């Protein structure tokens, strides 16, 4: 009960406790996410994936007070648009060259100076350090959504990112950090939009505008915002609308509406956009991971890359 109240896994500290909870885990009453950590099964299943990871991280932080959680783990703690692909491993750093180690599902980093802040009960790297670490270690298409959301939330400013670039000069991954500084844009309204935009930039497409406003033909005096605006070869505009499953399945996004009502609303929105001679292309983040699909779909609308494809070297 105490662990749940603190949004963390329960920590087993003695053989007697271990025996008691192991019996309940065998019966299915408890889940053991990691050795020595337990949580009620129903409670665990009700958590989102990032919530599950943060419950584990808080328990590990309770066991290892010197640890400061970093990289994507810290990004999730701040509520930034990090990809679920980076829930594992859990990243932490310690000052100096000793203390803790990497292991299954855990990645240790060392730092001579590790300023930290508390987010809830979790000690994490500062927002700017978190963004810099993510940009230095992740590909551009995963780093840009994190930076976009951090600037949109006011956790960091573009000036701070530029200073981080100067301080990180010469480090591995600096090229990605510089590219993020160049392309970060708080107008992106979701991690999915940022991810798709990043993929387009990597493939050599030119982004004409974000959240471009056009009149709403159904509501005089109101406007509609277009997700990502590209230019066709003939100069006309293409609105790339980013669709995710959450738009139709997440109660927090559907507002209690039926799927058919949401889809009808999208059809009306699309008709209102095409009325201004702007083509509409729909793409999900999952589709954007298929480079050939992106190129072929946009080519049908007369949109082609104007620069070479970027190359990214994995940074461990």
N, C-alpha and C positions, 0 to 999 in steps of 0.2 A: 504493500500500500504506500509506503514511504517513497519507494523508488518511482512508482507511477506518478505520484504527486510531484516529483521532481523531473518527470519526463525522461527517465533513464531506466536502464535494465537494473535488476537487483544483483548485487555482488555477493557471492558466496565466499565466506572467509574461513570456515572451519570444516573439518571432516563431518561433523554432525549435521551442519547445515547442508553440506553437499549431499549427504545421504538422503536427507529429507526431501530436498528439491528434485534430486535425480529420480526418486520414486514417482513423484508427481509428473515429471517430464516423461517418464516411460508410459504413464497413463494418459498422456496427451493433454494434461491440464496446463503444462508449462512448455515453453519453447526455450532452447538453449542456443542463442545466436552465436556465441563464442564460449570457449572454455571458461567456466566460472561465472558466466552471466546468464540470468534467467528472466523470463517475462511471461505473464499470462498469455495463453494461446489466443483467446478472443481479442484481447487488447492489442496484441501484436499484429493480428490480421487486419485490424481496423486502421492501422497506421499506413501512411503513404511511404513509398520506398525511402525518400529522404528522411522521413521521421524515424524509420527503423534504424537507419545508419546513425542518426544523431543520438538516438537512445544508447546505442553501443558506444559511441564516442564519449558521451557524458560519463558512462560507467568507467571507461578506460581513464578518463581524466580524473575521476574520483580515486582510482587506484594509483595513478601516476601523476602526482601534483606538478612535477616540473614540466610535463608535456604541454606544448602549445600547438594546437591543431592548425593546420595550414593548407595551402593549395586548394584543391576542389572541396575538401572537407570544410574548410573555413568559408568558402563561397556558399555552400549549402546552409551553413549556420547563419549567414547574413541574409539568406533568402534570395540569392542571386540566381540568374538563369543558367545554372550549370547543367550539363547533360547527365542523365541517369547512368550513362556509360562510365562516369567517373565517381560513382558511389563507392566503388571498391578499387583500390585499397583505401583505407583511412590514412590520411597523411598527418604526421605530427613532426615537430622539430624540437630539439633541445639545444641549449647553449653549450658551446664547446664541442669536443669530439667524442665525448662519452655520454652514456645514459640512454638506455633503451636500445632497441634494435629492430630491424625490419623482419617481418615474418609473414605468415599467411594472412593476407588481407590487411596488412599494416605496412606502411612505408615510412621509414625514419629519415629525417633530414637533420643536418647539424648546422648551427649558425653561431657566429661569435657574438651577435647581438640580436635579440629577438623580442622587440617590444610587442606587447600583447594587450588585448582588451577582453572583457567578459561580455559574451553575447548569451543572455540567459545565464545558465550555470557553466557554460563552456568557454574555456580560455582559448582564444584564437589570435592569429596574427592580425595586425591592423588592416583596415580595408585596402589601403594602397599597397601594402606588402602582399596581401592576398591576391589582388588583381595582377600585380607584377609577377608573382610566382606562377599563377595560372598561365599568363601569356608566355612566360619563358619555358614552360614545360608542355603546353598543349598545342595542338594544331590551331591555325587561325580560325577555322570554322567553329571550334569549340571555345576559343578564348574570346572572340568578339561578343557573343551573347552575354558573357559574364561582365565584360567591361561596359557594354551598352546599358545593362540593367543597373550596374553600380552608379553610373553617371545619372541615369534616369531617377534613381532613388536618392541622389544627393550624397552618396557615401564618399565619392571622390569627384574631383573636377578634372577637366581636360588638362589644366595646368599641372596638376599633380601627376598625371600620367606622363606628361612630357619630362618632368623632373625625374620620374622613375626611369625613363629611357636614358637620360644622361647618366644616372648613377649605375645603371646596368651595362654600360658600354663595355663591349668585349666579352660579355658572358654568352654562353650558349643559349640560343633562343632569342637573342636580342632582335633579330630580324622580324620575328613574329610580333614582339612587343612594339616595335616601331610601326609595323603595319596596323596594329590595333589602334595606336595613337592617331594614325592618319585617318582611319575610317570609323572610329567610334562615333555613335550618334544616338543621343537619348530619345530621339523621336520614335525609334523602334518600340512597338507596343508589347512585344512578347519575345521570349527566347526563340520561338520558332521562326519569327520574322527575321531576327538577327542571324540565325543559323542559315536560312535560305539566302539571305543577302551575302553572307560571308562566302558561301559556296559559289555564288555567281561571280563575286569579285575574284575568287581563286581561279575560276575558269576563264577569266579575262573579260567578263561583261562589264559594261559601264552603267552604273546606277545613275539615272537621271534625277530622281527625287524620291523622298519618303513622305508618306502621309500628305500627299498633294490633295488639296481640297477642290471639290467640284460642287456645283449647286445640286441640291436634292430636289428632283422634279416632283416628288410626292409631298414635300413639306416646304412650301415657299419661304424663302428667307433662311433656310437651314442649308447645311453643307454635308457632304459625305467625304471621308478621307480614304485615299487609296493606299494600300499597303506599301508596295514597292513599284515604282514607276520606271519602265525601261523605254528606250526609243527604238522603233523599227528602222530598218535601213532607209525607208522613204521619209523618215522624220516624224511619222505619226507615233502616238504614245500607246504603250501597252501597260495595263495594270496587272501586276502579278499578285494575286490574292493568296495569302498563306493560310491553308486550311489544316487544322489539326483535329484529331479525334475528340479532343475536349470540347470543341465547339458544339458537338452533337451529343456528347455523353456525360460531360462533367456538369453536375448540378450547379456548381458555382458559376458556370458560364452559360448554361441554358436558361437560367432564371425560371425553371419550372415549366418551360414551354415544351410541347411535343416536337419530336424530330421533324415531322412533316411541316409544322409551322415554321421551324427554323429554316428548313430548306426553301419553303415558299418565300420567306423573307430574303434569303440569299438570291433567289431568282429575281425578285423585284430590285434588289440592290444592283445586281449585274445589269439589268435592263436600264436602270437609271444612269449607269456609267457608260454603257455603249451608246446611249443617246447623244453623247458628246464626241462620238467617233473615236472612242478609246476602247481598244480590244481588251478583253479580260482573260487571263490565263490563271488557272487554279493549280496550286502545287502544295504538297505537304512536305514537312521536313524529311519524312521517310523517302519520298520520291526524289528529293534533292540530293540524297546520297548516291543516286544512280547518275553518274556523269553523262552517260550516253542518252539517258532519258531526258535530262535537262536540255542538252544540246538539240536533240531531235524535236522536242516539244516547242522550244522557243524558235527554232528555225522555221517551223510551220507559220509562225506569226511574223517572219521577217526580222527576227532579232538574232544577231550573231556576235560572238566575242570580238572585241576590238584590240585585245592584247593577248600575249602568250599566257598559257596556263602557269600558275605558280607551282613551285616545287617546295615541299616541306620536308625537312630532315627531323626524324623523331629524336626527341631529347629525353634521355632517361634521368 
